[in-house]
Amino acid sequence: MVVGDVMLDQYILGETSRISPEAPVPVVDVVSREYTLGGAGNVALNLVSLGCKVWLFGVRGSDRLGDRLGRLLSDNGIVDHLEIDPTLPTTTKTRIIANGQQLLRFDEEKKFNGWDGSYDVLISDVVMVLASENIGVVVLSDYNKGVLSSELSFRLIGTCNAMKIPVLVDPKRSKWDIYRKASLIKPNLSELSQSIGIQLHGMQDKEVELAARYLMNRHEIKNALVTMGARGMLLVHEQETEAIGSDTREVFDVSGAGDTVVAVMAACLCSGHNLLESAHMANIAAGIVVGKRGTKPVTLEELENIYG
C-alpha cells in the first residue's frame, strides 16, 4: 500500500536552434509529449515494475490531467483509491527538454487542506483495505502537499503497528512528529540536515549517524536509511550502522531516485529480505534509475541482471 502525494510528470520534448526575437530565450519546436507517474505514483509504479500488487491512496483533481493520471494508474495495474477534489488542480510537474537538455520546469499545484469528511473517507478506505487485503508493507510518500495529515498518519501507523505491518516513510517535512513510531524513515542528507538543524554535508558518517539516532529516538522510529548521493547510503538500525557505497555508474537525471529507493526497500521486505539486504538492493536500483532520462521505474529484470 502506498499513501501520499500523487503527481503527474509531463515532458515536452523538442529541438531548438534559434533564439526568440521577443526575448533572449530559446525557441523550442515541440516534437512530442510524454506522461508518467510522479511522487507517490512513481513509488507505486516502481513497485508494480518489481511484480508487486499495489493499492494507491491520495488525492487528484477532476481535470483533464487528473483523468490522464487515472488512466496511467489503470494501464499499469495500480489499484486506484484516489479521492477526487474538484477544487484542486492535479499536481503536475512539466519539464521542457530540447536537444536532450532540460531548459525549464513549471509546476501546477495547490496544497490539499482537506474538505468536509475527506480525511474520514481516506482513513476508512485505508483501514478497510488493510483489514481485507494481504498488505505486506505500507509506504508513506510525503511530498508535503497536504495529503498526509497528522490524523491520517497517526491512525495509519497505529493500525499498521497493531497488525505488525511495517511502515516505511519517505519524508519531506523538517519536523518528524507526524511519522512517530514508523518502522523506517528514508531521508536524504539535506532533509536530515533540515530536521536536525545542523548542516551535515561534508561531515563524517559518525556525525550523520548521531543525527539520525537522535531523531529516531525522539520520534520512536526504529530504523533509518539516509541517502547521501555519491557517498552512498547509511543504514542506521538497532545498535548497528552500515555504510553502503554508491553504486552509481553515470548520472543522467536524479529525479525519482528517492521513490525508487523506498519502493525497492518495500518490495524486498515484502519478499523476506532483511534490512541490510534490502538496502543493498535499493542502492543498486538507485544507481540504475539515475542513468535514465526523466522519472522512470526500475524493473525486476534490471535488478536481476546486476544483482543476480
C-alpha positions as CSV (number, residue, x, y, z in Angstrom):
1,M,0.0,0.0,0.0
2,V,1.3,3.5,-0.9
3,V,-0.3,6.6,0.7
4,G,0.8,10.1,-0.1
5,D,1.1,12.9,-2.7
6,V,0.4,11.7,-6.2
7,M,1.7,13.7,-9.1
8,L,1.7,13.7,-12.9
9,D,5.1,14.2,-14.6
10,Q,4.8,15.8,-18.1
11,Y,7.7,16.0,-20.5
12,I,7.6,18.3,-23.5
13,L,10.3,17.1,-25.9
14,G,11.6,19.2,-28.8
15,E,14.5,20.8,-30.6
16,T,15.9,24.3,-30.5
17,S,18.3,26.0,-32.9
18,R,17.3,29.7,-32.6
19,I,16.7,32.5,-30.1
20,S,13.3,34.2,-29.9
21,P,13.2,37.8,-31.3
22,E,10.8,38.7,-28.5
23,A,13.2,37.8,-25.6
24,P,16.6,36.2,-25.1
25,V,15.2,32.7,-24.7
26,P,15.4,29.6,-27.0
27,V,12.5,28.7,-29.2
28,V,11.6,25.1,-28.8
29,D,10.0,23.2,-31.7
30,V,7.8,20.6,-29.9
31,V,8.2,17.1,-31.2
32,S,6.3,15.0,-28.6
33,R,4.8,14.9,-25.1
34,E,5.3,12.1,-22.6
35,Y,3.5,11.5,-19.3
36,T,4.4,9.4,-16.3
37,L,3.5,9.0,-12.7
38,G,5.3,11.1,-10.1
39,G,5.5,11.4,-6.4
40,A,3.6,8.6,-4.6
41,G,2.5,7.5,-8.0
42,N,6.1,6.8,-9.0
43,V,6.6,4.8,-5.8
44,A,3.6,2.7,-6.8
45,L,4.9,2.3,-10.4
46,N,8.3,1.1,-9.2
47,L,6.6,-1.5,-7.0
48,V,4.4,-2.7,-9.9
49,S,7.5,-2.9,-12.1
50,L,9.0,-5.2,-9.4
51,G,6.0,-7.6,-9.6
52,C,4.0,-6.3,-6.6
53,K,0.3,-5.6,-6.4
54,V,-0.2,-2.1,-5.2
55,W,-3.1,-0.1,-3.7
56,L,-2.5,3.7,-4.1
57,F,-4.2,6.3,-1.8
58,G,-4.1,10.1,-2.3
59,V,-5.9,13.0,-4.0
60,R,-6.1,14.3,-7.5
61,G,-8.1,17.0,-9.3
62,S,-11.1,16.4,-11.5
63,D,-9.4,18.0,-14.5
64,R,-8.0,16.7,-17.8
65,L,-4.6,15.9,-16.3
66,G,-6.2,14.1,-13.5
67,D,-8.1,11.9,-15.9
68,R,-4.8,11.1,-17.7
69,L,-3.2,10.3,-14.3
70,G,-6.1,7.9,-13.6
71,R,-5.6,6.2,-17.0
72,L,-1.9,5.7,-16.2
73,L,-2.8,4.0,-12.9
74,S,-5.2,1.7,-14.7
75,D,-2.9,0.9,-17.6
76,N,-0.1,-0.1,-15.1
77,G,-2.4,-2.2,-12.9
78,I,-2.3,0.0,-9.8
79,V,-5.4,-0.2,-7.7
80,D,-6.7,3.4,-7.7
81,H,-8.1,4.7,-4.4
82,L,-7.5,8.4,-5.2
83,E,-10.1,10.9,-3.8
84,I,-11.1,13.4,-6.5
85,D,-11.2,17.0,-5.3
86,P,-12.9,19.4,-7.8
87,T,-11.4,22.4,-6.1
88,L,-7.8,21.4,-6.8
89,P,-5.7,21.0,-9.9
90,T,-3.9,17.7,-10.3
91,T,-0.4,18.3,-9.1
92,T,1.7,18.3,-12.3
93,K,5.4,19.0,-13.0
94,T,6.1,19.9,-16.6
95,R,9.6,19.7,-17.9
96,I,10.6,21.2,-21.2
97,I,13.6,19.3,-22.8
98,A,15.3,20.4,-26.0
99,N,18.3,18.8,-27.7
100,G,18.5,16.4,-24.7
101,Q,18.8,19.2,-22.1
102,Q,16.1,20.3,-19.6
103,L,15.5,24.0,-20.2
104,L,12.7,24.7,-17.7
105,R,10.3,23.1,-15.3
106,F,7.0,24.6,-14.2
107,D,4.6,23.2,-11.5
108,E,0.9,23.3,-11.3
109,E,-0.3,22.6,-7.8
110,K,-2.3,23.7,-4.8
111,K,-1.8,22.3,-1.3
112,F,-4.5,20.0,-0.2
113,N,-6.0,21.1,3.1
114,G,-8.9,18.7,3.2
115,W,-12.6,19.2,2.7
116,D,-15.5,18.2,4.9
117,G,-15.2,14.5,5.7
118,S,-12.3,13.9,3.2
119,Y,-9.8,12.6,5.8
120,D,-12.5,10.4,7.3
121,V,-13.1,8.9,3.8
122,L,-9.4,8.3,3.3
123,I,-8.9,6.8,6.7
124,S,-11.9,4.5,6.5
125,D,-10.8,3.4,3.0
126,V,-7.3,2.7,4.1
127,V,-8.4,0.7,7.2
128,M,-10.8,-1.3,5.1
129,V,-8.1,-2.3,2.6
130,L,-5.7,-3.2,5.4
131,A,-8.3,-5.4,7.0
132,S,-9.4,-7.1,3.8
133,E,-6.2,-7.5,1.7
134,N,-2.9,-9.2,2.4
135,I,-0.8,-6.0,2.7
136,G,2.9,-6.7,3.3
137,V,4.2,-3.2,3.7
138,V,2.8,0.4,3.8
139,V,4.8,3.3,2.2
140,L,4.1,6.9,3.2
141,S,5.3,9.0,0.3
142,D,5.2,12.5,1.7
143,Y,5.9,15.4,-0.6
144,N,4.3,17.9,1.8
145,K,1.4,18.7,-0.5
146,G,-1.1,18.1,2.3
147,V,-2.4,14.5,1.8
148,L,-0.6,13.1,4.9
149,S,-2.3,15.0,7.7
150,S,-1.3,14.2,11.3
151,E,-4.6,12.5,11.8
152,L,-4.2,10.2,8.8
153,S,-0.6,9.4,9.5
154,F,-1.1,8.6,13.2
155,R,-4.1,6.4,12.5
156,L,-2.4,4.6,9.7
157,I,0.9,4.0,11.6
158,G,-1.0,2.9,14.7
159,T,-3.2,0.5,12.8
160,C,-0.2,-1.0,11.0
161,N,1.8,-1.4,14.2
162,A,-1.1,-3.3,15.8
163,M,-1.3,-5.5,12.7
164,K,2.5,-5.9,12.6
165,I,2.7,-4.4,9.1
166,P,6.0,-2.3,8.5
167,V,5.5,1.3,7.6
168,L,8.2,3.0,5.5
169,V,8.4,6.8,5.3
170,D,9.9,9.0,2.6
171,P,9.8,12.4,4.4
172,K,9.8,15.9,3.0
173,R,8.9,17.8,6.3
174,S,11.5,19.1,8.7
175,K,9.5,18.0,11.7
176,W,9.1,14.3,12.1
177,D,6.4,14.3,14.7
178,I,3.9,13.1,12.1
179,Y,5.9,10.0,11.4
180,R,6.1,8.9,15.1
181,K,6.6,5.1,15.6
182,A,7.2,4.3,11.9
183,S,9.3,1.3,11.1
184,L,11.8,3.0,8.8
185,I,12.4,6.5,7.6
186,K,14.4,7.4,4.4
187,P,15.6,11.0,4.5
188,N,18.3,12.3,2.1
189,L,21.2,14.2,3.6
190,S,19.6,17.6,3.0
191,E,16.3,16.5,4.6
192,L,18.2,15.1,7.7
193,S,20.1,18.4,8.0
194,Q,16.9,20.4,8.0
195,S,15.3,18.2,10.6
196,I,18.2,18.3,13.0
197,G,19.1,21.9,12.3
198,I,22.7,21.2,11.5
199,Q,24.4,21.2,8.1
200,L,25.6,17.6,7.7
201,H,27.1,17.9,4.2
202,G,30.8,17.2,4.5
203,M,30.5,15.6,7.9
204,Q,31.7,12.1,8.6
205,D,29.3,9.1,8.7
206,K,29.5,9.0,12.5
207,E,28.1,12.6,12.8
208,V,25.3,11.6,10.3
209,E,24.5,8.5,12.4
210,L,24.3,10.5,15.6
211,A,21.9,13.0,14.0
212,A,19.7,10.2,12.7
213,R,19.7,8.3,16.0
214,Y,18.8,11.5,17.9
215,L,15.7,12.0,15.7
216,M,14.8,8.3,15.7
217,N,14.9,8.1,19.5
218,R,12.9,11.3,19.8
219,H,10.1,10.1,17.5
220,E,10.3,6.4,18.3
221,I,11.3,5.4,14.7
222,K,13.0,2.0,14.6
223,N,15.3,2.4,11.6
224,A,16.6,5.0,9.2
225,L,18.1,4.8,5.7
226,V,20.0,8.0,4.9
227,T,20.7,8.5,1.2
228,M,23.8,10.6,0.6
229,G,24.2,10.9,-3.2
230,A,27.6,10.0,-4.4
231,R,28.6,8.9,-0.9
232,G,26.0,6.1,-1.0
233,M,23.7,5.3,1.9
234,L,23.8,4.9,5.7
235,L,21.6,2.3,7.3
236,V,21.0,3.0,11.0
237,H,19.2,0.3,12.9
238,E,19.1,-1.0,16.4
239,Q,22.7,-0.8,17.7
240,E,24.4,-1.1,14.3
241,T,25.1,1.2,11.4
242,E,26.0,0.0,7.9
243,A,27.7,2.2,5.3
244,I,26.7,1.3,1.8
245,G,28.9,2.7,-1.0
246,S,27.3,4.3,-4.0
247,D,26.6,2.0,-7.0
248,T,26.0,4.9,-9.5
249,R,27.6,4.4,-12.9
250,E,26.7,7.5,-14.8
251,V,24.2,10.2,-13.5
252,F,21.8,11.5,-16.1
253,D,18.8,12.5,-14.1
254,V,18.3,12.1,-10.3
255,S,14.5,12.8,-10.4
256,G,12.6,9.9,-8.9
257,A,15.6,8.2,-7.4
258,G,14.3,8.5,-3.8
259,D,11.0,7.0,-4.9
260,T,12.8,4.0,-6.3
261,V,14.9,3.5,-3.1
262,V,11.8,3.4,-0.8
263,A,9.9,1.2,-3.3
264,V,12.7,-1.3,-3.6
265,M,13.1,-1.4,0.2
266,A,9.4,-2.1,0.5
267,A,9.4,-4.9,-2.2
268,C,12.5,-6.6,-0.7
269,L,11.0,-6.5,2.9
270,C,7.8,-8.0,1.5
271,S,9.9,-10.8,-0.1
272,G,11.5,-11.7,3.2
273,H,14.9,-9.9,2.8
274,N,16.4,-8.3,5.9
275,L,17.1,-4.6,6.2
276,L,20.7,-4.8,5.1
277,E,19.9,-6.9,2.0
278,S,17.1,-4.6,1.1
279,A,19.2,-1.5,1.4
280,H,21.9,-3.0,-0.8
281,M,19.3,-3.8,-3.4
282,A,17.8,-0.3,-3.1
283,N,21.3,1.2,-3.6
284,I,21.8,-0.8,-6.8
285,A,18.3,0.3,-8.0
286,A,19.2,4.0,-7.4
287,G,22.3,3.6,-9.5
288,I,20.2,2.3,-12.3
289,V,17.5,5.0,-12.4
290,V,19.8,8.0,-12.2
291,G,21.2,6.8,-15.5
292,K,17.7,7.2,-17.2
293,R,16.2,10.4,-18.5
294,G,13.1,11.5,-16.6
295,T,11.1,9.8,-13.9
296,K,11.4,6.1,-14.8
297,P,11.0,3.0,-12.6
298,V,13.5,0.2,-12.1
299,T,12.5,-3.2,-13.4
300,L,12.9,-6.6,-11.9
301,E,14.9,-7.7,-15.0
302,E,17.4,-4.8,-14.5
303,L,18.0,-5.7,-10.9
304,E,18.4,-9.4,-11.8
305,N,20.9,-8.6,-14.4
306,I,23.1,-6.8,-11.9
307,Y,22.4,-8.4,-8.6
308,G,21.7,-12.0,-9.8
